[in-house]
Amino acid sequence: MKTHAIRRLRAKLASNEAVYGFWITLESPSVTEMAVALGIDWVVVDAEHGHLDWKEVLEHVRAAVRSDTVALVRIAELNIALIKRALDIGADGVLVPWIETADQLRHAVRFATYPPEGARGIGAERATAWGQCLATHTLEANEHVLVIPIIETVTAGLNIGELSKVPGVDIFFIGPADYSSTAGYRGQWEGPGVAAELLAIKDVVVAAGKHCGVIATGNDNVVERRNQGFRMIGLGTDSGLLLRGIHAALSAVDQDRIMLPSFQPRRDLDAHASQPREAAVASPSDTHPKP
C-alpha cells in the first residue's frame, strides 16, 4: 500500500480536482509502467473479467511501486478471500462489483480492514513487507485503504441514498453497461433514460460529500464527464485505448473497419460508418468487448 499516493489522490478529490486513470486488462506490466511514467493518478487491474491471473495482477501492482499512481484491483465478487488476497499483494484498494445494499458494502469495508474494526487477517506478505513492517502497515492500512463499490444495477441505484451513508467509503464507481442491462437494455452503454438515472445517482453521492467515478467512451466524453461532476474519470481500458489509436491510424489512410466476434476483419466501410464502434469502448462494469 502506497499511503502517500492514496493521500495525494484524496487531496485532489477533496479540492474538487478530477483524477484520471484507466483499466488494465492486458497482461504486460509495461502498460502500468507507462501509466506511472505519464503520471496517471490511478489504474484498476481487472481481476473480474478477462484472463489475468494473480501473478499478472501482482506484476501490475509491482509496476506501480514507488510512484504516485494508485493501484487498485477489481475483484470478481464480494468475497473476503479475494479482498484479502488483493490487499496482501500490495494493492492500494479494491473495486467491488455488483454492490446493491448497504449491508453488502459494510461487509466489503469490514473485509478490507484489520481487527478490531474489521475481519482482515494479518499475513507476512508483500503488504507487510513480508512481515518486516507488521506494526507500520497495520497501523495505517485501515485509515487509507480504498474500498470502492461499483454501482451497476437498478437496485443499487434505488439504494444509493443508504449506500452513500456507509462509513469507510468515499468513492463510488458507476458501470453504465451493466446498469443498462438490468434496466432492460442489454448491450447498450446507456439505454433510454439510463443516462439521466446515472447522473441522478452521481448527484446523490456528491450531496453526501463523496465522489463518483465513471469510465469515458472517448476523449470528448472525458471532458463531458468532468463537466457533469464526475471526479474519478477513466480514460478507457488499455485495450480500448489501443483500439482507438489503431482505428484513428487506419482512418487516416481510409482503411478503417469494424471488429466482429469472429475476429475476422470487416472491410465494408459503409457498414462501419453506420454502426457504433463499441469494441473500442471499454465499460467499467464489463471490460470485455460488447457486441
Secondary structure per residue as TSV (DSSP state, phi and psi in degrees):
chain	resnum	aa	ss	phi	psi
A	1	M	-	360.0	131.5
A	2	K	-	-104.3	91.5
A	3	T	H	-62.9	-33.6
A	4	H	H	-64.5	-39.1
A	5	A	H	-69.4	-39.0
A	6	I	H	-66.2	-42.5
A	7	R	H	-60.5	-41.6
A	8	R	H	-63.6	-43.8
A	9	L	H	-61.2	-47.1
A	10	R	H	-66.8	-34.6
A	11	A	H	-65.0	-41.2
A	12	K	H	-61.6	-46.4
A	13	L	H	-63.3	-40.1
A	14	A	H	-63.8	-28.4
A	15	S	T	-92.7	13.6
A	16	N	T	67.6	25.8
A	17	E	-	-88.2	145.9
A	18	A	-	-79.1	146.0
A	19	V	E	-117.0	133.8
A	20	Y	E	-114.0	143.8
A	21	G	E	-159.8	-169.9
A	22	F	E	-154.7	167.5
A	23	W	E	-88.0	137.3
A	24	I	E	-102.0	117.4
A	25	T	-	-123.6	-13.6
A	26	L	S	-95.1	153.1
A	27	E	S	-78.6	-21.0
A	28	S	-	-73.5	123.9
A	29	P	T	-66.8	-11.1
A	30	S	H	-60.2	-29.4
A	31	V	H	-61.6	-45.9
A	32	T	H	-68.7	-36.2
A	33	E	H	-60.6	-37.4
A	34	M	H	-63.8	-41.9
A	35	A	H	-60.4	-44.2
A	36	V	H	-62.4	-45.6
A	37	A	H	-64.2	-27.7
A	38	L	T	-88.3	-3.0
A	39	G	T	74.1	26.7
A	40	I	-	-61.2	139.8
A	41	D	S	-69.7	-36.1
A	42	W	E	-156.2	155.8
A	43	V	E	-132.6	151.0
A	44	V	E	-117.8	117.7
A	45	V	E	-87.7	122.0
A	46	D	E	-88.1	106.4
A	47	A	-	-107.5	15.3
A	48	E	S	-98.0	-56.6
A	49	H	S	-101.8	168.5
A	50	G	S	81.8	-152.5
A	51	H	S	-123.7	2.6
A	52	L	-	-65.7	131.2
A	53	D	-	-97.7	178.1
A	54	W	H	-68.4	-29.4
A	55	K	H	-63.7	-42.2
A	56	E	H	-69.9	-37.9
A	57	V	H	-59.2	-46.3
A	58	L	H	-59.4	-41.1
A	59	E	H	-62.7	-36.8
A	60	H	H	-68.1	-42.4
A	61	V	H	-61.8	-41.8
A	62	R	H	-62.8	-35.7
A	63	A	H	-66.0	-19.2
A	64	A	T	-96.9	1.6
A	65	V	T	-64.5	150.4
A	66	R	T	56.6	37.1
A	67	S	S	-134.7	173.2
A	68	D	S	-96.1	12.1
A	69	T	-	-91.6	116.3
A	70	V	E	-72.3	128.3
A	71	A	E	-106.0	113.9
A	72	L	E	-112.2	156.0
A	73	V	E	-123.9	126.7
A	74	R	E	-88.0	114.5
A	75	I	-	-82.9	170.5
A	76	A	S	-80.0	-26.6
A	77	E	S	-166.6	168.7
A	78	L	S	-70.0	104.9
A	79	N	-	-155.7	125.0
A	80	I	H	-62.2	-36.3
A	81	A	H	-65.7	-40.8
A	82	L	H	-68.5	-40.4
A	83	I	H	-64.3	-45.8
A	84	K	H	-62.1	-41.9
A	85	R	H	-63.9	-45.2
A	86	A	H	-60.9	-42.8
A	87	L	H	-73.9	-34.9
A	88	D	H	-63.5	-31.1
A	89	I	T	-82.5	-1.2
A	90	G	T	107.7	9.4
A	91	A	-	-62.1	149.6
A	92	D	S	-82.5	-8.7
A	93	G	E	171.2	-179.7
A	94	V	E	-131.4	147.4
A	95	L	E	-103.3	130.6
A	96	V	E	-113.5	117.9
A	97	P	S	-77.7	160.1
A	98	W	S	57.3	37.3
A	99	I	-	-80.0	126.8
A	100	E	-	-124.1	-21.4
A	101	T	S	-130.7	158.6
A	102	A	H	-63.4	-35.4
A	103	D	H	-62.3	-42.8
A	104	Q	H	-60.8	-42.0
A	105	L	H	-68.3	-38.7
A	106	R	H	-62.4	-38.0
A	107	H	H	-62.2	-42.7
A	108	A	H	-60.2	-44.3
A	109	V	H	-64.2	-41.8
A	110	R	H	-63.4	-41.0
A	111	F	H	-66.3	-24.6
A	112	A	T	-96.1	2.0
A	113	T	S	-124.2	148.5
A	114	Y	-	-77.1	155.1
A	115	P	T	-61.8	154.0
A	116	P	T	-84.5	-10.3
A	117	E	T	-70.5	-35.0
A	118	G	S	-129.7	-158.6
A	119	A	-	-131.1	21.8
A	120	R	-	-81.1	127.0
A	121	G	-	-75.9	152.2
A	122	I	-	-97.9	123.7
A	123	G	-	-126.7	159.2
A	124	A	S	-87.0	63.5
A	125	E	S	-114.2	-171.4
A	126	R	G	-58.0	-37.6
A	127	A	G	-60.9	-33.1
A	128	T	G	-98.9	18.5
A	129	A	T	56.0	45.3
A	130	W	T	56.4	40.4
A	131	G	T	89.3	-6.1
A	132	Q	T	-79.8	-18.4
A	133	C	T	-127.9	40.4
A	134	L	H	-57.1	-49.9
A	135	A	H	-65.4	-46.6
A	136	T	H	-63.2	-49.3
A	137	H	H	-66.2	-47.1
A	138	T	H	-68.5	-22.6
A	139	L	H	-71.8	-36.0
A	140	E	H	-103.7	-15.8
A	141	A	H	-63.6	-45.0
A	142	N	H	-60.5	-36.7
A	143	E	H	-73.2	-32.6
A	144	H	H	-103.5	-20.3
A	145	V	-	-58.7	138.8
A	146	L	E	-98.9	120.8
A	147	V	E	-115.8	111.8
A	148	I	E	-119.8	110.9
A	149	P	E	-78.1	146.4
A	150	I	E	-99.8	120.6
A	151	I	E	-90.7	105.3
A	152	E	-	-138.9	20.1
A	153	T	S	-138.7	157.1
A	154	V	H	-60.3	-38.4
A	155	T	H	-59.7	-43.9
A	156	A	H	-61.3	-40.4
A	157	G	H	-61.7	-41.1
A	158	L	H	-65.8	-28.4
A	159	N	T	-97.9	10.6
A	160	I	H	-63.4	-28.9
A	161	G	H	-60.1	-47.0
A	162	E	H	-71.9	-38.3
A	163	L	H	-60.6	-39.9
A	164	S	T	-71.8	-8.8
A	165	K	T	-93.8	-6.2
A	166	V	-	-69.2	125.3
A	167	P	T	-66.7	151.8
A	168	G	T	86.9	5.4
A	169	V	-	-129.2	120.1
A	170	D	-	-122.2	-0.3
A	171	I	E	-135.3	135.6
A	172	F	E	-121.2	140.8
A	173	F	E	-115.8	139.4
A	174	I	E	-105.1	137.3
A	175	G	-	-113.0	94.8
A	176	P	H	-60.9	-39.2
A	177	A	H	-66.3	-48.0
A	178	D	H	-69.2	-36.1
A	179	Y	H	-59.7	-45.3
A	180	S	H	-60.6	-39.2
A	181	S	H	-62.2	-44.5
A	182	T	H	-70.5	-19.5
A	183	A	T	-86.2	-0.3
A	184	G	T	100.1	12.2
A	185	Y	-	-123.5	60.9
A	186	R	T	-61.9	134.9
A	187	G	T	90.0	-2.8
A	188	Q	-	-106.8	142.1
A	189	W	S	-67.7	-49.1
A	190	E	S	-138.7	101.8
A	191	G	-	-70.0	177.7
A	192	P	T	-53.0	123.8
A	193	G	T	83.5	-14.7
A	194	V	H	-69.2	-39.2
A	195	A	H	-56.5	-43.4
A	196	A	H	-67.2	-38.3
A	197	E	H	-63.9	-40.5
A	198	L	H	-67.7	-36.7
A	199	L	H	-66.3	-35.8
A	200	A	H	-66.4	-38.7
A	201	I	H	-62.6	-44.6
A	202	K	H	-58.9	-40.7
A	203	D	H	-63.3	-38.5
A	204	V	H	-65.4	-43.4
A	205	V	H	-61.5	-46.1
A	206	V	H	-65.4	-39.8
A	207	A	H	-62.7	-26.2
A	208	A	T	-82.4	2.7
A	209	G	T	82.6	20.3
A	210	K	-	-118.6	-177.3
A	211	H	E	-122.1	152.1
A	212	C	E	-125.6	139.3
A	213	G	E	-121.8	158.7
A	214	V	E	-160.2	158.2
A	215	I	E	-98.3	140.4
A	216	A	-	-88.2	156.5
A	217	T	S	-96.7	-5.4
A	218	G	S	178.6	176.7
A	219	N	H	-62.5	-42.9
A	220	D	H	-63.8	-35.5
A	221	N	H	-70.7	-25.7
A	222	V	H	-59.6	-47.9
A	223	V	H	-66.0	-42.1
A	224	E	H	-60.5	-45.1
A	225	R	H	-65.1	-37.9
A	226	R	H	-63.1	-42.7
A	227	N	H	-67.5	-26.2
A	228	Q	H	-76.3	-13.0
A	229	G	T	107.6	3.6
A	230	F	-	-73.9	140.6
A	231	R	-	-120.6	-16.5
A	232	M	E	-110.8	97.8
A	233	I	E	-112.5	122.9
A	234	G	E	-85.9	128.1
A	235	L	E	-71.4	-20.4
A	236	G	E	150.5	-166.4
A	237	T	E	-100.3	163.8
A	238	D	H	-57.8	-44.6
A	239	S	H	-67.3	-39.9
A	240	G	H	-65.0	-41.1
A	241	L	H	-65.5	-38.3
A	242	L	H	-63.0	-43.9
A	243	L	H	-65.7	-37.1
A	244	R	H	-58.5	-44.5
A	245	G	H	-64.9	-40.7
A	246	I	H	-65.7	-45.1
A	247	H	H	-59.5	-42.6
A	248	A	H	-63.5	-41.2
A	249	A	H	-66.1	-42.3
A	250	L	H	-65.9	-38.3
A	251	S	H	-61.8	-33.7
A	252	A	H	-63.1	-23.9
A	253	V	T	-117.1	21.9
A	254	D	T	57.0	38.3
A	255	Q	-	-123.0	17.6
A	256	D	-	-70.9	156.6
A	257	R	-	-158.6	166.8
A	258	I	B	-97.0	159.5
A	259	M	-	-99.6	139.5
A	260	L	-	-111.3	156.8
A	261	P	T	-57.9	-24.0
A	262	S	T	-77.8	-8.4
A	263	F	-	68.6	9.7
A	264	Q	-	-85.1	124.6
A	265	P	-	-66.8	138.6
A	266	R	B	-100.9	129.0
A	267	R	-	-107.1	8.5
A	268	D	-	-82.0	95.9
A	269	L	H	-67.3	-32.3
A	270	D	H	-64.5	-42.8
A	271	A	H	-64.6	-37.7
A	272	H	H	-62.7	-41.6
A	273	A	H	-67.4	-23.5
A	274	S	T	-91.7	-2.3
A	275	Q	S	-124.5	147.6
A	276	P	-	-69.5	146.1
A	277	R	-	-88.8	74.9
A	278	E	G	-75.4	-22.4
A	279	A	G	-66.0	-23.6
A	280	A	G	-90.1	-1.1
A	281	V	-	-103.5	126.8
A	282	A	-	-109.8	127.9
A	283	S	B	-93.7	140.2
A	284	P	T	-70.2	-17.8
A	285	S	T	-97.4	-7.3
A	286	D	B	-164.5	86.9
A	287	T	-	-82.6	-1.6
A	288	H	S	-81.1	151.6
A	289	P	-	-57.3	138.8
A	290	K	-	-91.3	148.0
A	291	P	-	-70.7	360.0
